[in-house]
Amino acid sequence: MGCASSIHISDRVVYHSGKESEDSHSPQQTNTTQHQGNPASGLPLKPPSCKTTLTEVQFGPMKLLKDPLQVLLVFAKEDSQSNGFCWACEKANFRCSTARTPESALECFLEKHHDLVIIDHRHSRHFDAEALCRSIRAVNSAENTVIVAVVKRPDREEASVMPLINAGFNRRYVENANMMACYNELLQLEHGEVRAQFKLRAGNAIFTALEQSQEAIEITSEDQVIQYVNPAYESIMGYQQGELIGKEIIEVPKSEKNKPDLLETINSCIRKGKEWQGIYYAKKKNGDSIQQNVKITPVIGQGGKIRHYVSINRPLNDNNKSDKSSERVQAESQTDIQSSKHKDRRKGSLDVRSTTSRGSDGSSQRRHSSMARIHSMTIEAPITKVINIINAAQESSPMPVAEALDRVLEILRTTELYSPQLGTKDEDPHTNDLVGGLMTDGLRRLSGNEYIFSTKQPHHLPSHLTTPLSLNDIPPRIAQTMENEDSWDFDIFNLEAATMKRPLTYLGLKIFSRFGVCEFLNCPEATLRSWLQVIEANYHSSNSYHNSSHAADVLHATAYFLCKERVKQSLDPIDEVAALIAATVHDVDHPGRTNSFLCNAGSELAILYNDTAVLESHHAALAFQITTRDDKCNIFKNIERNEYRTLRQAIIDMVLATEMTKHFEHVNKFVNSINKPLAAVEENGGNGDEESVKSILTSPENRILVKRMLIKCADISNPCRPLELCIEWAGRISEEYFAQTDEEKRQGLPVVMPVFDRNTCSIPKSQISFIDYFITDMFDAWDAFADLPNLMQHLDNNFKYWKGLDERKLHSLRPPPE
């Protein structure tokens, strides 16, 4: 970065202990003392130390040196509490000053600018602690000082800390004169608030470096709104900072000398989280074009998403050299973009699968093949790359470093860092429309038309439904249809026909009975029957796809997955019950329209849930409303309160996990927190250490990930069903999307998925895109965990079927008759 690289940043001040000691004991400062020992505590005095121990603090790539903490104690009189803190400062090698009055405290602070100030707030008759805190905060240099209030131990109820926070205190310390308690408090402050403030102070130095840099630097938000430009940028481009801050990049005039598609190329690259570097012509304020070597770096922040873009621009003076450089760098950039474009993911997966037979008994070989697919997933979040780099570094690191990296991995695997940056796939409109339709919450366009969703209509059990049947009273024809319900190849459409579109109640009775749900909930079978009927009644039979047959299909898949050995090892009975209930209710009252449609239409539900996970929030909320308002169908009424809270939370979490905007986050977390650690254990010791495997499978965080992955796979498992079932489901979801597009056109709403036009849509292409983009990686991960060779074989067969139709340029579900 030009001269910025030669700027040295330091946050170190050298103190002279001897002089400081003399000043602090001078007659002119009788109210302020510098402690080198603690005679009141009965502990031996320590001689003043002339040696300054500096602490290293890492702040990003910066290594900061920190002097021992400067502590100011403000106590009106000496007591066991002040002596405890004095002793603690000595033990921690902190520099401690004591002030007896607010005036002397402020004077001492103005002289030494302490890192930590501890004020006695117990005795208001001596001085006003809050007023003193405000006075210290009014000093410019106090911005990064940590101030603690020592308060009385409460006699009865705890008092609010808000008055202390409003006065400027960072935290409170409930009086405790025990010396180790004081010492521990100081250590926590040093490694917590004080260190955080120290790092913030270093941020000023970084901005100084930016201000002094000779290279033009521009920082924008994720929406490409300009947030900062440095003086070099102002000088080179001729703009003043105020003319640019807050403007979108597109508002700044562009040079006509760039290639027509260069901007699109740059945006395509950086939105995927990749750095772009190349030659770019910028337009100065006076209209002249200036050729620059530009490097744009995306900065990943909260939630694992791009939060800023940093652009470093260096003008090129040698035109001949720069022209050649321009051709070379732009060519490299273009190659980089092309290599990262959408690939045929199925082809890669099929190549790996061909090394092993899914139907053979070579289980370990197939498992290894599954893990190979996991490690080579094509949709990879930035955090996944970070974890892979750390894993690689661990192999050649000494033990202390490897252990430290283990802790880093633990943090990365249990925080919200897994959302990938997905690029636009211009060459594949089907994928583009699916991603736009399923992973966004609409275009937020205002429209005069409103889609009024039936939230005000009562949800109840219609009167035409007959008295609930007992499991033993199920008609033989229906019972026969459900004989093989524990098989993956179970035909839900036969059950739909046999039950006159009421498969959920009958299948639910059988599956819930098989898993002992009534016994777990301590509820009569009649209550469960009533509950299943009222839930099914609130599914819309008019929807071609999101009806009770889909719910029954997801329930069936959920029950099938719950019987797999790895899943049983991971989940408790309460998790199994939560999963079955969540599958049953996960789409209740679905209107047959996507979240994007509801947001664009300004529906009541979209307004109620702030355009965020609209349908999933509604399904979960309505399920509990229906269940708890009538004792006749309240399956939760007999369970203990804490168990109900745990069950409720698990159900809500699983229903919300079916929302597609967080699809890749859930898959990445599952792979990095479960698949890869299990693979590492297995590779190190054959079948792996049993205790290690158990700890991975049963940790609370991982059980949540397993449940989310389970219901997600159950929800969109249609491409893994036998071919005839897969074709039927594909026809139904296509019809529902066609109907949505028809309604969007009628109402003048934005068309969320333009390719789903019933007159032009290629159903095979839409299925290929859905499998490529959403299904392959997810089911590879789930198969590696749960061992599902039959599903993966169906998936291969179905993909080949759709590919065959597409190669023949057919748009329909089936080929024409011979």
N, C-alpha and C positions, 0 to 999 in steps of 0.2 A: 504493500500500500504506500509506495513512495516514502516520504519522510516519516510517515506514521510508524514505520518499522524501527526508526531510530529513537523513538520517544520512550523514555524510561519512567515507569510509574512506581512510586513508593508511598506507603502509608505508615512510615516509621518515624517516630520522633525520639531523639536521644535525650534522656533525662540525666541530670547530674545529681546523684543521690546525696553527695556531701553537701552541696549548696542547698539543695531542697531541704535537707534536715535542718541546716542552720536557719533558713528563712522560717520554717514552720515552728521553730522554737523561739523565735525572736519576741521580745516584749511587745512589739507593735501588734502581734496577732495572737493575743491571749485566748481568743475564742476558737482558734483553729489549731489543731495539733496533728503532727505527722507521726504515725505509730511505727516504731521499730520493735516493740515488745508489748507485753500485756501484763503489767504488774498486778492489776486488779483481779485477774483471773487466777493468780497463783502459779502461772506458768513461767518458765525461765525466759528472761529477756534474750532476744537474738540481736547480735551486733548488726549494724547497717551493712547491707551488701552492696559493693560497688559494681558487681557483675550484673549485666542486663541480659536476661534470657529471652530470646525472641522466639515466638511461636509461628510456625508455617501454616498458612491458611490457603487452601486451593479455591479459586473462584473461576470456574471455567478453565481456560488455558492459563490464567494468571496465577502466579504463586506470590502470595502476599506475606509480608513479615510483620508480626504484631508484637508490640511491646507488652510487658506484664500489665494487667488491668490496673487502671487508676480508679480507685473506689473512694467516694465521698460519703461518710456517715453523718447524718444530721440528727443528733439526739440532744435534747435540752440539758440532760444530765446523764452522768455515767450510771449505768445499771447493768445487770447481768446480760440483758439482750445486746446492748452496745458492745460489752466486753466479748460476748460470743462472736459477733461479727468481726471484731478486731483480731481475735485469735484466728478465726477462719481465714482472714486476709493474709495473716502471717504464714499460716500453714500452706496456703495456695501461692505464696510469693507474689501477692498483689500489693500494690502501693496504696496505702490507706491514709486518708485524712479524715479528721473529725471536726465538725462545726457544731457550736452550741446554740447559735441564733440564726434566723433567716438571713440577716445582713451579712454575717461572716460566711455563711454557706454560699451565698451568691457571689461574694467577693472571691472566695476560694475557687469556685467553679469557673469564673471568668479568667482566672489566672492559669488553671491547669486543664480545664475542659475534660472532666472525668468521663470514663466510659460508662460507669455505673454509679448511680446515686441512690442511697437507701435513706428514706426519710421516716422518722418516727411519727406515726399517725395516731398513736394511742392516747395522747394527752393534749386535748385542744386548748387547755388553759395555758400551756407554754408558748405555743405558736400555731398558726394556721397552716397545716401541712399542705393542703390543696392550693392555697394561695402561693406558697413557696414553689410548688411544682409548676404552677402557671408562670411564675416569674422566670424560672430556669428555662422553661419551654420557649419563652419569648426571646431568648438569646439565640442568634443565628446558628451558632456552633452546637446547639443542643438538639439539632434535628435527629442525630443518630445516637443520642445518649439514652440509655435504658434507666428508667426511674421506677423504684420499687417502694411501695408503702408498707410499713410494718403496722399491722392492725391488731386490736385486741382479739383474744379468743372469744367467739360469740357465746353468750350465756344461753340463749334460746334458739331463735331462728337465724339462719344465715342471712346476712344483709346483701343487697345487690352491689355489684362492683361497678355499676355504670357511673356513679358520681366520681369514682377514682379515675375511670377511663376518660371521662369528660374533662377532668382536671389535668390530664396529660400523663398519668401513671401508666406504665406498661403492664404491671402486675402487682399483686399484693402478697405479703408474707404474714401468715398468722403467727403471732408471737410464740416463739419457742427458743429459749435461751440455751438449749443443749448445743454444745459447741460443734458436734458432728452434724447436727441438723443445719446449723448456719453454714458450715463448710460445704455440705451437699448442695444447699441452695445456691451458693456462689458458683459451684462447679456447673450446675445446670444452667444458670444464667450465662456463664461464660461460653458454654458450648451451644446454647440456644439463642436467646434474643441478642446477646452482645455480639456474637459472631455473625449473626444475620445482618445486624446494623453495620458491622465492620465491612461486610461485603458490599452493602448498599453504598457505603462511602467510596468504595473503589470504583463504583459506577461513574462517579463524577470524573475520575481520572480517565476512564475510557472515553467519555464524551469530549474531554480535553484533547485526547489523541485524535479523535475524529475531526475536531475543529481545526487542529494544526496540520492535518494531512494535506499533501499537495494534490492528491487524487480526488476527483469529484465523487462524493458518496451520497447516495440517495436511499432512504429507507421507506418502504411502503407497507401498508397493511395487507392482510390476505386478500382483501377486495381491491388491492392495487390503488388505495388512496394514499397520497404522499403524506408522510408523517415527519420526515426530517430531510434536510439537505444541508451539507456543510459549506463553509465559506468558499472552499475551492470550487464547489459546484456553482455557487452564485457568480464567482469570478469568471469561470469558463463559459457558462451558459448565458450570463447577462441578466438573470432573474434575481429578484430579492426573495428572501425566504418567505415573507408574508404573501407573495404572489402565488406560491406553490403549495404551501401547507394546507391540507384539507381538500385539495383537488384530486380528481381521479386522473390516472396516467393518460387515459384516452382524451382528456381535455387539453393536454399539452400538445401543441402543434408538432407534426411529424415531418421528417425529411422525405422528399420524393426519390432520393437516391438509393434507398434500400430496395432489395428484391421484393416483389409484391407479396410473397408468402413468408417473409422473414419474421414478421411480428407473430404470425400464427404459429410458426415453428418454435419461436422462443417461448410463447405462452404454453404450448403443448408440452414442452420440456419441463419448465419450472413448476407447472401445476402437478406434475407427477412426483415432485420432490427432488428433481435432478437439477444440478448446477448447469448453467449455460454460459459458455464463453465464446466470444467471437467478435467480428468487426461490425460496427453499427454506426450509421450516420444519424447524429442528433441535430435537431434544428434549434439554433440559438434564438434568443428573444428578437434580435434584429433581422431574423430571417435567413441568416447564413447557415449552411450545413457544415458540421464539423465531424470528421471521421475519428471514431474512438475505439479503443480495445475495451470491451465491456465484459465484466463477469457478474452474473446475477446468481445469487445464492438463496434458495428458500431456507427459512429458519423454522424448524419444527418446535412447537410450543405446547400449550395446554391441550390435553386430549389426543396427543400424537398427531395433530393436524398442523398444516402450514399456517403460521401466524404472521410472519413478515417476509418480505423479500429485501435483500440488501444488494444494491447495485454499485459496483466500483468501476469508475470510468476513467480511462487514461487517454488523452488526445494523442493521435499519431502524427508525427511531424514529417517523417520520411515517406512520401507518397508512394514511391516505387515499391519500397519494402512492404508498406502496409497493404498495397493492392494484392501482392502475392500472399501475404499473411491472411488477408481477407478471404481469398479463395480457399486457402487451406483450412482455416478455422471454420468457415461456414460449411465447408464440405464435411469436416469432422462432426460438426454439430448436427448436420442433416442426417449423417450416418447413425449418430447416436439416437436420434429420434426414430428413425426407421427400425432400428434394432429393438426398440422398446414397444413397438406397436403390437396390437392384438394378434396373438398367434392362435393356431389351432390347438387348443389345450388338450382336446381329446386325443390328438395324434400322439402327443408326448406321453399321455397316460397309457395309451394302448401299447406304445413301444415298451414301456416298463412292464406292463402286465404280461406281455408276450413271453417273458422269461420264466413264467411259472404258471401252473395250472391251478385255477381257483377251485376246481372240483377235486383235486388230488389231495392225498393225505400229507403232502409236504408242507405242513402248517408253518413250520419255522421259516422255510424258504419264502413262502408267500407273505409271512409277516415282515420279513426283511425287505421284500419288494414293496410292501405298503409303506414302510418307513422311508425307502428310497424316494417314493413319490412325495411323501411329506416334506423331505428335505429339498425337493426340487419344485415346490409349488411355485406357480407363475404369478399368482396374485399375492404380493408380499408387502406388508406394511413396513415403514422405516424402522419401527422398533424391532421387527423380526430380524432385519439386517444387523442391527446393533447387537442383539443377543447372539447371533451367529458369529460375529467378530469377537465378542467376549469369550464365547466357547472355544474358539480357535486359539485365542491368546492364553487361555488357561493351560492348554496342553504343554506349553514351553515355559510356564511361569514357576517361580519358586513357591513353596507351600504357603507362606503368608499372603503372597499376592493372589494365589489361586483361591484361598479362603475369602479374601476381601472381594474378589470378583464373584464368588458364590453369593455373598450378601447383596451385591449390586444386582445380580440376576433375580434374586428373590424379590427385591423392590420392583424391578421392571415387570416381573410377571404378575404382580398383584396390584398394579395401578392402571389407570385409564390411559394407556399409551398405544393402543392397538389399531386405531382407525387408519386405513391406508389412504393414500392420495391416489384417486383413480382418474386416469386420463380419459378424454373423449375418444370414442372409436368411430371416426368419421367414415371409415370404409365399411362399417357394419351397422347400418341403421337399426336392425333388429335388436342388437345388444344395446345400442345407445338408448333406444326407446324403453327397453326393459329396465335398464338402470335408472333412467329418468322417471319412469312410472312407479317403480317399486322402492327406490332408495331416496326419493326426495319428497318434500311435503308441499308440492305444488309450486306454481309460479308466482303466487301472491298478487296476481293481477286483480285490480278492482273490476267488478262487473255489475251491471244493473240487474242481472239475473241472480237469484239465490236458490240454492238447492235446499229446500226445507226438509230436514231429516226428521223422522218420526219420533223424536225424543219425548214428545208430550203424550204419545199414545200409551195407554197402559199395557204393561207386559204381564200377561196372566195365562193361565191354563184355559184354552178355549172349551166351551161347554160341550162341543161335539165329541171330545175325546172320551173314550170309555173308561170304566173303572180300571185302575192299574192291575195288570196281570201278575201273578206270582211266577217266579222262575219255573216252578213245576207245572204251571198251567200254559206255558208257551205252546201254541199250536204245533203239531208234529211237522207240518210242512216247513215252518220257520225254524224249528229246532234242527231239522235235517240240514237246512241251508247253512246253519252255524256249526255243524259238526267239526269242520276243519278250521275253525277260527284261530287256532294257535299256529297255523301254517302261514308263511309269508304270501303264498299264492292264493289265499282266501279271496273269493270273488264278492266284493261288497255290493256290486250291482245286482247280483242275484238276490241278496238280502233286501236291497232297496225295493225290488219288484215284489218280493214275497210279503213285505211288511207295508206295502202301499206307501212308500216314501217315509217310513218311520223306523229306519234301521238303528238309530242311535239308542232308543229306549231298549230294544231287545238285545243288541250287542252289548250295551252298557250293563244290563242285568247279568249277562253271562260273564263278562270280563271282570266286573267288580266282585262277583261271587267267587271267581277263581282266585282273585288276589285277597279275599277276606276283608274287603273295604268296610262292610257293615260291622264286622267284629272290631276292626280298628277304631271306627268312629262311634261305636256303641249305639248304633241307630237301627231301628227296625227295618226290615226289608221293604215294608210298605212305604216308609219315608223315602228310601232310596228310589223306589219305583215312581213315586210322585215327583221327586226332584228331576229324574231323568225325563219324565214326560213334559214337565214345565220348561225345562231347558230346551228340549227338542222343539216345543211349540214356538219358541222364540227364535228359531232359525227360519229363514225365509225360503220356503219351498219354491218360490218363483225364481230364485237365483239359479242359474244353470250350473254354477260351480260351488259357490260358498253357501251350501245348504247343509242339512243335517247328515247327508251321506258323506260329505267331506269330513265333517266332525267325527263320524263313525269310522271313517278310513284312518284318520289321524289317531283316534283312540286305539284302533287295531294295531297300527304301527308302533305306538307307544308301548302297548302291552307286549308286543313281540320283542322290542329292544330291552324291556325290563327283565326278560328271561335270559338275556345273554350273560355269560359268566362274569365278564369284567364289570358289567353294569351292576350285577348283584353284589359283587365285592365292594363296590364303591358306595352304593346307596343304602340308606336305612328304610325301614317300613314306612316312616312318615314321608320320605321322599317319593316312594312308589305311589302312595295314595295321592300326594300332591300332583304327581305327573299325570295320573289317570284323570283326576278332576280337571286339571288345566287343559288336557287334550279335549275333554268333553265340552268345555265352555269357551275354548280359545277363539272362536269366531261367532259367538252368539249375537244375534241381531245384526249380522253383517248385511249392509245394504246392496252388495253386489257392485260397489264402486271403490276405487282406490283412495288412499289418504290424499294423494295429489288432487284428485277430482273434488273431494270434499273441501279442501283448502281453497282451491280456485273458485269454487261455487259459494264460498262464504257460509257454509252450512252451520247450523247451531252447534253441532258437535265440534267442528273445527274451532269455533269461537270458544267453546267451553274448555277445550284442551289446548288452547294457544297454538294450534297448527302443529303440535308435537305428539307423535304416536297416537293420533286421534282415535283410530278404530281399536287399536290394542288396549288403550286406556278404557274405552267404552265397554269392550267385551269383559274386561276384568271387573270393572265397577258394577255393570249390570248383573253379572253372574252372582255377585254377593248380595246385591239388592234383592234379586229374585229369591235367593236361597234363604235369607234371614228374615224376610218380612212375613212369612207364613210358617207356623210350626209344622204344618202337615208335610212340608217339603224341606224343612231345615235340617240337613244332614249333619250340621255342626253343633246342634243344640246340647248334646250330651258330652262333649269333650271339654277338658279342663282349659281354663282361659289361656295359659301360656302355650299349651299345645295348639290351640286355635290360632294364636298370633303367629306361631312358627309356620303352621300349615298355610295360613292366609298369605304370609309373605312369600312363601315358596311358590304358591299358585300364581300370584301376581307377577313375580319375577319371570316365571316361565311363559306366561301369556305375553308379557311385554317383549320377551326375547324373540317372539315370532315376527316382530317388526323388522323389515328388511334394511332399514337405514344403518343398522349396526351389525349387519350380516358378517362382514369381514372382520370386524372387531371380535365377535364371538368365536369365529373359526380360528383366528390367529391366537387368541388367548388359549383356546383348547389345545392347539398344536404345541405352543411354547411351554405351557404349564403342565401338560399331561403327556402328550405323545412323545415329545423329545426326552423329557426326564425318564419315562418308562423305557424308551429305546436305549438310553445310556446305561440304565441298570441292567437290562437284558444283555447288551453287548459286553458288559464287563464281567458278567458271571453266569453265562448260560441262560437259565430262566430268570436269573436275577435274585438278589437278596430279598427274601420275603418281607422283612420288616420295611425295607426301603420302598418296595412296591406298595405295601399297605399304607405307608405314610403319604405316598403320592395320591393314591386312590381315595383316601378317606379324609383328607384335610378339608375343613369346612369350605375354603375358597374353591377347591377343585370339585367338590360335590356340586356346588352351584354351577360350575362350568359344564359338568357332565349333564346336569338336568337341562340346561339351556340348549346344549348341543343335541340332546335326545329329542326334545320337542321340535327343534328346528328341522332336524332330519325327518321326523315323522310328518311335519307339516308340508314339506315339499318333496316327499318321497315318490311322487307319481312316476318320474322317469326311471325309477328302480323297480317298478312293478312289472309283472308279466306283460308282454307286448300288447295284448288286447285291452287290458286295463289301462295301460299307459296311453294308448290311442284314444280311448273313451275320455280320460281325464283331459288330454290335450284339446279335444274338441270342445269340452265344456268350458275350460278356462278361456279359450279363444272366443267362444260365443259371448262370454261375459265381458271381455275386453272390447269386442265389436259393439256390443250394446252401449258400453260407456262412450266409445268414440261417436256413435250415432247421437247420443244425448248431448255430448259436448258440442257437436255441430248444430244441433237444434237450438241449444240455449246460447250459442255464441260464446262458449267458454274456450279457453286454450285447450287444444287437443294434446293431451299428455303423451299418448303413444300413437303417433300418426301411422306407423306401419300396421297397426291393428284396425285397418279399414277392411270391412268384409268383402269389398269388391276387388281389392288388390293384394291382400295379405298372403304371404307364403307361410302356412303353418309349419311345414318342416324347417324352414329357416329360423322361425321363432323358437322352436324346440331346440335346435342345434345351439343357438345363442344362449338360451337359458341353461342348457347343460354345460356348455363351455364356461360360462361366466360364474354361475352360482353352484352348480351341482358337483362337478368333478372333484374339485379340491376339498369340498366339505365332506363328501362321502369317502374319499380316500382317507381323510383323517378319522372319520367315524369307523370305517372298516379296520383301520390299523388298531383301533382301540377295541372294538366290539367283535371283530372277526365275522364278516358278513359276505362270504364268497358268492352266495346265491344272488344277493342284491347287485353285486358288482357285475356279475355275468348278465343279469337282465339289463343293467345300464349299458353295457357294451353292445348287446343285441339291439336295444332300442335306438342307441345313437347311430348304429349302422343302418337301421331301418330308415330313420329320418334323413340320413346322409344320402341313402340310395334314392329316395324320392326327390331330394333337392338336386342331385346330379342329373335326374331326368327332367328337371325344371318343372316339377309338379308342385302345385300350391295346396293340394288337398290332403286330408287325413290318410287316405288310402289310394293306391294306384287304381286306375280305371280297370274294369273287368276285361279279361282277355277277349 
